[in-house]
Amino acid sequence: MLHILIASTLLAAQAIDYDMTADEKKQTGIYKLNDKEKGALQNWIDNHYTKRSEPVKQTAQEKGVLQENLKNGRYIRLSDGTLWNIRPQDTSITQSWITPAEIIVSQSGDPNYPYKLTNSLTGSSVRAQKAQSVGQ
């Protein structure tokens, strides 16, 4: 029985070594683990998660330049003409955004404010939703 456990652990460790690139091993710290620790981690992952058939695709990011900061940070207009309604809890951040600043638009995962706007100059991010017009 012990031989089966050891063989299983070594196979699991080899799976991690095979599936991960050298950069991924370094980023995650896996390279610091011995084979027994790698095997235990792989067994835990196998028991708790299902492997995807395809790697997760990176969410597309768009860039624009801050053109207008409206209503004390409640709305942001970018150089491509898009208008963004900022999540109320985040307006204290956008109030200080000034032009011209590159803004990176990506997905946020928040169903109410599904976009994340990141100011490239300050590194600060806020959640937002697309708007058709500036509300009162």
N, C-alpha and C positions, 0 to 999 in steps of 0.2 A: 504493500500500500504506500509506503514511504517513497519507493521508487517512482510510482505513478505521480505522486504529488510533486516530486522534484522535476520530473520530466514535463509535467503540465506547467510548472512555474517557468522553466527554461523556454518552453515554446511560447508562452505568453510574453516573456521578455524579448524574444526574437521578433514577435509581432510588432512590438513598440519600435524596436530598432529598424525594422523593415518599413513600417508605415510612415515614420517621421524623417524629415530631412535633417541635416546637421544643424541648420539654422533653427528649426522648430525645437530640436532637442535643447539647444542652448537657450532659446527664449523661454521655454517652460521649465528648465532646470532638470529635465529628465537625465541629462548626461551625467549628473552627479550621483544617480542611483546605481546600486549594484544590481546584478541579474535577479536576485531574489526580490528586491524592492520593485524592480520593473515588472516582474511577473505578478506580484501582488496587486500592483496598480492596474495592470492590464486585466487581471481577473475581476477586479472591482468594476472597471469600466464595462467589461463584457456582461456582468451581472446586473448592471443598472441602466445601461443605455443600448440602443440599437444603432448599429453603424449605418450611415447613409449610403445610398448607392452612388451618389455623386457628391463631390465637394460643394460646400456652400459657396455661392457666387458672391463676390463683393458687391455691395450696394453702390450703384452709380452715384457719383458726386458731381454736382454742378458748381460752377463758380460765377460770381457776379461782383460788381462793385457797388457799394452802398451809395445810392444816389440821393435819397431823402430819408430823414428820420422824422416821422410825423406823430402828432398827438402825444408828445413827451415820451416817445419810445414805444407807444402802443402799436404803431405800424411802421414797417420798413419797406422802402421801395428800392429795388436794385436796378442796375443799369440796363438789364434786359427787359425792364418794364414790369416785372412781377411785383405784386404787392403782397405783403405778409402781415398777418394779424399775429401779434406776439402774445404768448401765454401770459396772463396778468401777473403771475408770480415772477416773471422774468423781465418785466419792463424796467425794473431798477437797473438791470444790466444794460439794456439797449438805450436807455436815456443818455448814456455817456458815449455811445458810438458816434463817431464823426466821419465825414467824407474826406477823402476817398479811402475806403477800407475794403479790401477783398473779403467777400463773404462766401463761405463754402456751404452749400446746401446738400444735406443728406437725410436719410430716413431716421426718425427718432424712435419708432416703436410705440409711441403714445397714440392711441386711437383718436383722441381729441385734438392733439397738436402733432400730426404725423411727420413733421419735418424738424430737423435740427439746423439752425443757422449758426455758423461758427465764424467769428471775427478773426481773420488771419493776423491782424496787428496785435490784438490783446489776448488771443487764445480763448476768449470767453465764448460760451455757447448758450443758446436759448432755444426753446421749442416754439414752433409756429405752425400756422395753417395758412393756406393761400386765401387771399381776400380779393373780392371784385371791386370794392370801393372802401374808402375810409369812413368808418362809422362815427357817430356822434360821440 
